């Protein structure tokens, strides 16, 4: 085990998924056992499905959610074995559940069951109210709010769903609002604007109907208190230290915006100067550079750092 300075482990959410995302963790000792649990939950051989129909398979919310936490959990075990445990944790959207696993709050079987149920409830909402998400880079928050307010007066549902870092946001939109939102934002000439590869308008009011049944699910889930501080997507502060309040925050996380930048800033105020993104991709590492370049931001996927 190397002598690693105090650091925070960060876990990605959906959006970075790829047909190749399992390749780097197949050598992990727990791969077969954990992959079997994911296959059982989904009712399909995920490796075969990734080989035969990667794009349509990965676009399914329950698939991308479970493969994200599978890859992150295996990467975390590999990293922790070499570098020791982190002092803080944070996870982006479904990645917050990877962080709870890393915090010792639930085992991997419970993680799979909970994340799968979460995805099913989200899917039920989008079946009633379809939508998607838009990423926008290079515009200030006031300009985006002006666009949102105008579109809302025209009867469209649009809301900021992710506060990633300065000048980088994600918007949740109803299906009929996607094209008008893209047109309105494009007129402001952002540096980058794109429809995100997700299956619904996550972290918005359109998901509120999932909250009550997910709360019932969590009441039946064995959750332990976290063994280390975990940043909260909903408030940008730390998750509560008592289980009833913590469960309420995890329920709210489904329909509340992800305040990622605020969560990272909270960890910096607590003394964190090193952040390691653990799982497939390096999206959170890129966000980190724009949040505070004086900190060290790296990404770990399998046997070496990505950045």
PLY file of the C-alpha trace (Angstrom):
ply
format ascii 1.0
element vertex 307
property float x
property float y
property float z
element edge 306
property int vertex1
property int vertex2
end_header
0.00 0.00 0.00
1.42 3.38 -1.02
1.55 6.41 1.27
-1.25 8.50 -0.22
-2.03 11.99 1.16
-5.61 12.61 2.39
-7.96 12.49 -0.58
-11.60 12.23 -1.67
-12.93 9.46 -3.89
-15.40 10.68 -6.51
-17.77 8.36 -8.37
-19.25 9.18 -11.81
-22.89 8.93 -12.80
-24.53 8.14 -16.09
-23.31 9.81 -19.28
-19.82 8.34 -19.44
-20.99 4.81 -20.23
-19.36 2.93 -23.09
-19.49 -0.60 -24.55
-15.87 -0.89 -23.36
-16.53 0.12 -19.77
-16.20 -3.40 -18.32
-12.98 -4.24 -20.14
-10.65 -2.64 -17.62
-12.16 -4.28 -14.55
-12.64 -7.89 -15.74
-9.43 -8.85 -13.96
-10.75 -7.65 -10.59
-11.17 -10.55 -8.13
-14.86 -9.79 -7.52
-15.80 -9.20 -11.16
-17.59 -12.48 -11.88
-19.58 -12.46 -8.66
-20.71 -8.86 -9.00
-21.38 -9.08 -12.72
-23.59 -12.11 -12.05
-25.65 -10.04 -9.58
-26.14 -7.34 -12.20
-27.06 -9.92 -14.84
-29.61 -11.46 -12.49
-31.19 -8.07 -11.75
-31.45 -7.19 -15.43
-32.38 -10.70 -16.58
-29.75 -10.68 -19.31
-26.10 -11.54 -19.89
-24.72 -8.00 -19.88
-21.43 -8.90 -21.57
-23.25 -10.59 -24.43
-25.71 -7.71 -24.75
-22.84 -5.20 -24.84
-21.27 -7.18 -27.65
-24.47 -7.60 -29.68
-26.44 -4.34 -29.18
-24.24 -1.91 -27.26
-25.92 1.39 -28.06
-29.54 0.44 -27.45
-28.61 -1.65 -24.40
-26.60 1.12 -22.74
-29.32 3.69 -23.39
-31.60 1.89 -20.95
-31.55 3.72 -17.62
-31.40 0.59 -15.48
-28.50 -0.78 -17.55
-26.34 2.34 -17.51
-27.06 2.81 -13.79
-26.06 -0.71 -12.80
-23.03 -0.90 -15.07
-21.85 2.43 -13.68
-21.95 1.25 -10.07
-20.49 -2.14 -11.04
-17.48 -0.56 -12.73
-17.02 2.02 -9.97
-17.18 -0.53 -7.15
-14.58 -2.78 -8.77
-12.29 0.15 -9.56
-12.65 1.40 -5.99
-11.60 -1.94 -4.54
-8.52 -2.00 -6.77
-7.58 1.57 -5.88
-8.20 1.21 -2.15
-6.11 -1.95 -1.94
-3.10 -0.02 -3.23
-3.66 3.44 -1.76
-5.76 2.96 1.36
-9.17 4.42 2.15
-10.16 7.99 1.35
-11.05 10.60 3.94
-14.10 11.90 2.03
-16.51 10.61 -0.61
-18.79 12.08 -3.25
-20.77 10.66 -6.14
-22.51 12.27 -9.08
-26.20 11.29 -9.43
-26.31 7.46 -9.33
-22.63 7.70 -8.42
-23.74 8.86 -4.99
-24.86 5.28 -4.44
-21.36 4.09 -5.34
-20.12 6.51 -2.67
-22.52 5.00 -0.11
-21.15 1.55 -0.95
-17.61 2.88 -0.45
-18.71 4.42 2.86
-19.76 0.98 4.13
-23.45 1.84 4.24
-24.60 -1.16 2.20
-23.09 -4.22 0.54
-22.93 -4.75 -3.20
-26.03 -6.97 -3.38
-28.07 -4.27 -1.64
-26.49 -1.64 -3.90
-27.64 -3.52 -7.00
-31.17 -4.05 -5.66
-31.55 -0.40 -4.61
-30.12 1.13 -7.77
-32.24 -1.20 -9.91
-35.42 -0.24 -8.04
-34.47 3.44 -8.30
-34.09 3.10 -12.07
-37.42 1.28 -12.41
-39.23 4.07 -10.57
-37.51 6.72 -12.67
-38.50 4.82 -15.81
-42.13 4.78 -14.70
-42.05 8.57 -14.43
-40.57 9.02 -17.88
-43.11 6.63 -19.36
-45.76 9.11 -18.22
-43.73 12.25 -18.93
-40.95 11.58 -21.46
-37.99 13.88 -21.68
-34.25 14.17 -21.83
-31.29 16.31 -20.81
-29.18 18.98 -22.46
-25.59 19.89 -21.62
-24.51 23.50 -22.05
-20.98 24.86 -21.62
-19.83 28.44 -21.80
-22.91 30.33 -20.61
-23.47 31.95 -17.24
-26.23 30.86 -14.93
-28.22 34.14 -15.29
-28.34 33.75 -19.08
-29.57 30.17 -18.74
-32.23 31.22 -16.22
-33.48 33.85 -18.68
-33.91 31.21 -21.37
-35.66 28.88 -18.93
-38.07 31.58 -17.78
-38.98 32.47 -21.37
-39.58 28.84 -22.32
-41.65 28.29 -19.20
-43.90 31.22 -20.13
-44.44 29.43 -23.45
-45.60 26.31 -21.62
-42.44 24.19 -21.81
-40.87 22.32 -18.91
-37.16 23.18 -18.58
-35.04 23.28 -15.42
-31.38 23.20 -14.42
-30.73 19.66 -13.22
-26.96 19.66 -12.63
-24.67 22.42 -11.39
-21.40 20.90 -12.58
-18.91 23.78 -12.36
-18.67 27.41 -13.41
-20.13 27.70 -16.90
-21.16 24.03 -17.17
-24.74 22.95 -16.53
-27.19 20.23 -17.46
-30.85 20.95 -18.12
-33.77 18.57 -17.77
-36.43 19.05 -20.44
-39.77 17.52 -21.31
-39.79 15.80 -24.70
-41.57 18.67 -26.46
-39.16 21.20 -24.93
-35.91 19.71 -26.19
-35.86 21.25 -29.66
-37.04 24.74 -28.52
-34.49 24.72 -25.70
-31.64 23.80 -28.03
-32.67 26.56 -30.45
-32.95 29.19 -27.71
-29.60 28.32 -26.15
-27.84 28.13 -29.53
-28.77 31.77 -30.17
-26.55 32.69 -27.17
-23.57 30.98 -28.87
-22.41 28.68 -26.05
-19.03 26.99 -26.37
-20.76 23.61 -26.46
-24.38 22.47 -26.57
-25.61 18.91 -26.89
-28.40 16.48 -26.08
-27.01 14.11 -23.45
-27.11 10.30 -23.90
-29.55 9.63 -21.05
-33.04 8.17 -21.11
-34.99 10.80 -19.18
-35.18 14.26 -17.58
-33.29 13.20 -14.48
-33.08 15.31 -11.31
-36.14 17.39 -12.08
-39.73 17.81 -10.91
-40.81 15.30 -13.56
-39.37 12.59 -11.28
-41.24 13.59 -8.11
-43.72 10.70 -8.37
-40.80 8.30 -7.80
-40.04 9.71 -4.36
-42.76 8.02 -2.27
-42.22 4.47 -3.58
-38.45 4.90 -3.33
-38.84 6.00 0.28
-40.75 2.77 0.91
-37.92 0.83 -0.77
-35.32 2.44 1.48
-37.32 1.61 4.59
-36.81 -2.06 3.67
-33.10 -1.62 2.88
-30.45 -2.21 5.52
-28.44 1.01 5.62
-25.61 1.62 8.08
-24.19 4.97 9.07
-21.36 6.08 6.74
-17.81 5.34 7.89
-16.57 8.62 6.40
-18.15 11.92 5.29
-20.14 11.85 2.03
-21.05 14.99 0.06
-24.77 15.38 -0.60
-25.97 16.05 -4.16
-29.11 17.82 -2.93
-27.61 20.46 -0.62
-23.95 20.53 -1.63
-23.13 19.96 2.05
-22.42 16.64 3.78
-25.07 13.96 4.06
-26.77 13.88 7.47
-25.24 11.65 10.13
-28.52 10.08 11.28
-30.30 7.47 9.18
-33.83 8.95 9.03
-32.55 12.30 7.74
-30.10 10.56 5.45
-32.87 8.44 3.92
-34.91 11.59 3.28
-32.00 13.16 1.40
-31.50 10.04 -0.72
-35.17 10.15 -1.65
-35.01 13.85 -2.50
-31.96 13.22 -4.70
-34.11 11.62 -7.41
-35.96 14.83 -8.30
-33.62 17.53 -6.92
-30.83 19.15 -8.94
-27.30 17.79 -8.43
-25.23 20.53 -6.82
-21.87 19.02 -7.73
-19.77 22.16 -7.67
-21.10 23.07 -4.24
-20.31 19.58 -2.92
-16.70 19.73 -4.10
-16.32 23.21 -2.61
-17.59 21.83 0.71
-14.90 19.13 0.68
-12.24 21.72 -0.14
-13.33 23.81 2.85
-12.97 20.69 5.00
-9.34 20.40 3.91
-9.40 18.17 0.84
-6.73 19.04 -1.71
-6.70 15.83 -3.73
-9.61 14.29 -5.63
-9.54 10.89 -7.34
-12.38 10.02 -9.72
-12.91 6.26 -9.54
-14.81 4.47 -12.30
-15.13 4.72 -16.06
-14.29 8.08 -17.61
-12.92 11.38 -16.31
-15.88 13.77 -16.48
-15.70 14.70 -12.78
-11.97 15.30 -13.07
-12.60 17.83 -15.83
-15.22 19.55 -13.68
-12.67 19.71 -10.88
-10.20 21.71 -12.94
-12.83 24.45 -13.33
-13.91 24.32 -9.68
-10.46 24.73 -8.12
-7.22 24.28 -10.07
-5.15 24.58 -6.90
-6.30 21.05 -5.96
-5.04 17.87 -7.57
-7.61 16.12 -9.75
-6.93 12.65 -11.18
-9.02 9.79 -12.55
-8.54 6.07 -11.88
-10.26 3.34 -13.85
-8.27 0.15 -13.69
-4.51 -0.10 -13.22
-3.36 3.44 -13.95
-4.59 7.00 -13.70
-6.33 8.46 -16.73
-5.35 12.08 -16.12
0 1
1 2
2 3
3 4
4 5
5 6
6 7
7 8
8 9
9 10
10 11
11 12
12 13
13 14
14 15
15 16
16 17
17 18
18 19
19 20
20 21
21 22
22 23
23 24
24 25
25 26
26 27
27 28
28 29
29 30
30 31
31 32
32 33
33 34
34 35
35 36
36 37
37 38
38 39
39 40
40 41
41 42
42 43
43 44
44 45
45 46
46 47
47 48
48 49
49 50
50 51
51 52
52 53
53 54
54 55
55 56
56 57
57 58
58 59
59 60
60 61
61 62
62 63
63 64
64 65
65 66
66 67
67 68
68 69
69 70
70 71
71 72
72 73
73 74
74 75
75 76
76 77
77 78
78 79
79 80
80 81
81 82
82 83
83 84
84 85
85 86
86 87
87 88
88 89
89 90
90 91
91 92
92 93
93 94
94 95
95 96
96 97
97 98
98 99
99 100
100 101
101 102
102 103
103 104
104 105
105 106
106 107
107 108
108 109
109 110
110 111
111 112
112 113
113 114
114 115
115 116
116 117
117 118
118 119
119 120
120 121
121 122
122 123
123 124
124 125
125 126
126 127
127 128
128 129
129 130
130 131
131 132
132 133
133 134
134 135
135 136
136 137
137 138
138 139
139 140
140 141
141 142
142 143
143 144
144 145
145 146
146 147
147 148
148 149
149 150
150 151
151 152
152 153
153 154
154 155
155 156
156 157
157 158
158 159
159 160
160 161
161 162
162 163
163 164
164 165
165 166
166 167
167 168
168 169
169 170
170 171
171 172
172 173
173 174
174 175
175 176
176 177
177 178
178 179
179 180
180 181
181 182
182 183
183 184
184 185
185 186
186 187
187 188
188 189
189 190
190 191
191 192
192 193
193 194
194 195
195 196
196 197
197 198
198 199
199 200
200 201
201 202
202 203
203 204
204 205
205 206
206 207
207 208
208 209
209 210
210 211
211 212
212 213
213 214
214 215
215 216
216 217
217 218
218 219
219 220
220 221
221 222
222 223
223 224
224 225
225 226
226 227
227 228
228 229
229 230
230 231
231 232
232 233
233 234
234 235
235 236
236 237
237 238
238 239
239 240
240 241
241 242
242 243
243 244
244 245
245 246
246 247
247 248
248 249
249 250
250 251
251 252
252 253
253 254
254 255
255 256
256 257
257 258
258 259
259 260
260 261
261 262
262 263
263 264
264 265
265 266
266 267
267 268
268 269
269 270
270 271
271 272
272 273
273 274
274 275
275 276
276 277
277 278
278 279
279 280
280 281
281 282
282 283
283 284
284 285
285 286
286 287
287 288
288 289
289 290
290 291
291 292
292 293
293 294
294 295
295 296
296 297
297 298
298 299
299 300
300 301
301 302
302 303
303 304
304 305
305 306
